[in-house]
Amino acid sequence: MAGPRAARGAAAPLLADRINYQMMGANQWGHAPSLDAAADAPMTLYLSTSTDGDGTRHRLSQTLPAAGTFLSQQVDLADRSTRQGAYYPSPIVRDALEPGPGLVFASAPFAQPVDIVGTFSGVLNLRINKRDVDLSVVLHEQLADGRLMQLSYFVGRASHARDMTTRTLLVPGDWTEVPFERTRMTARRTAPGSRLVVVVDVLKDPMHQVNHGTGRDVSDESVADAGEPLRIDWRSDSLIRIPVRSTGEGPAMP
């Protein structure tokens, strides 16, 4: 029989609070009582229709875009030769984004170092011609030299956005708010000149069931249910909330 349990001592300095994390880019440990407390008020960025740079990507705007603007995609769910919605971070740091039809949005460069600590979230305002769709949202830091480091990602089913236990199908042709928050925690100190890059896409790859949008159990769907291509509109008041904390060196963006 084991002897009496030894009295519990003080927690190690590394476990100074309920949330303990290593800040990439600063090589420091941080501590907070909760994920929400680890950051200041979130930075809100919108999926603007205006283009950035060479026109291959759109702006992550701090200003709410004009009402009624949106971007569109068309996805052939029957085409198994292509994949979409790539989110797995391999490699975590890459020279360029993986080619694909996903919509790419980039922020203005950070003017000062900014700590991103916690889980990002958002609301996607979208319209489709089917009754359901699977989505991916991937968050990167683009370094000043052009390389990209993946920070976090979200994958989810639109019909379960508000309740994982109850499926609420979308109405074809109607705008729908799809909130999301189940993302991977990250802690990263961005450098001046870095940007945030977000890629939104329909999830369609060999690692997942393909949601053909019929509204039936996705496990019972097959390629015969693909029907007409999925049409999806992403309204520009869709927003991404980034959990940031000031380093005290000035405003994050110019």
C-alpha positions, 0 to 999 in steps of 0.5 A: 500500500502506498504511503501518505501523499506528500503535501502539494508544493507551489507550482513551478514558475513555468505554470504560473497561471491557468494558461501558460504559453511560449511566445514565438518570435520573442522566446518568452513565456507568458501566463494568464488566467484565461485565453480572453485575459491573455489578449487585449480587445480583439482586432476586427478585420473585414473581408474587403472586395478591394484588391491588394498589391498585384490584384491576386489577393484582397484586403483585410480591412479595418474599415467596414466595407460598403454594404452589399459587396461580395466575392464569389466562388464556384466549386465543382464538388464532383471533380475529385481531381482537385482539392480545396480548403487546404489547412494542415500546417505542413510545412508551417513556414513556406515560401508561398501559399499553396496554389488553389482557388481559395480567396486570399485576404491580406492586412496592411503591414504592422507598423510595430511589433504586436502579440497575437495570443489566443484563438481567432474567431469570426463571422462569415456572411455567405450565400449558397445555392445548396443546403450546406457547405463545409468551410476552412479559414486559415490564418498566416503571418506573412513575414517582411521577406515574403515567407508565410507562417501558419498561425491557426486554422478553422474547419467546420460545417455551416449547418453546425455553426451555432450548435454542434448537436443540432444541424440547421440547414441553410436556405439556398439563395438566402444570406446566412451568418456563420459564426466560428470560434473553434480554432487552434490557440497561438502565441506569436510576436509579429515583427514590423513589416509583417502582415496577416493573411487569411484564406477562406475556402470551401473544404473539399479534399481526400481527407474529409467527407465531401459535403454535397449540400443536399441536406441529407446525412453527409455519410450517405451522400456520394458523388452522384449527389454533386449536382450543379456546381456549388456557388458561394458568395462571401459578403464583405462584412464578414469579419475576422477577430484577431486576439492581439496584445499591444507591446507598448510600442505604438499602434499596430497598423498605420 
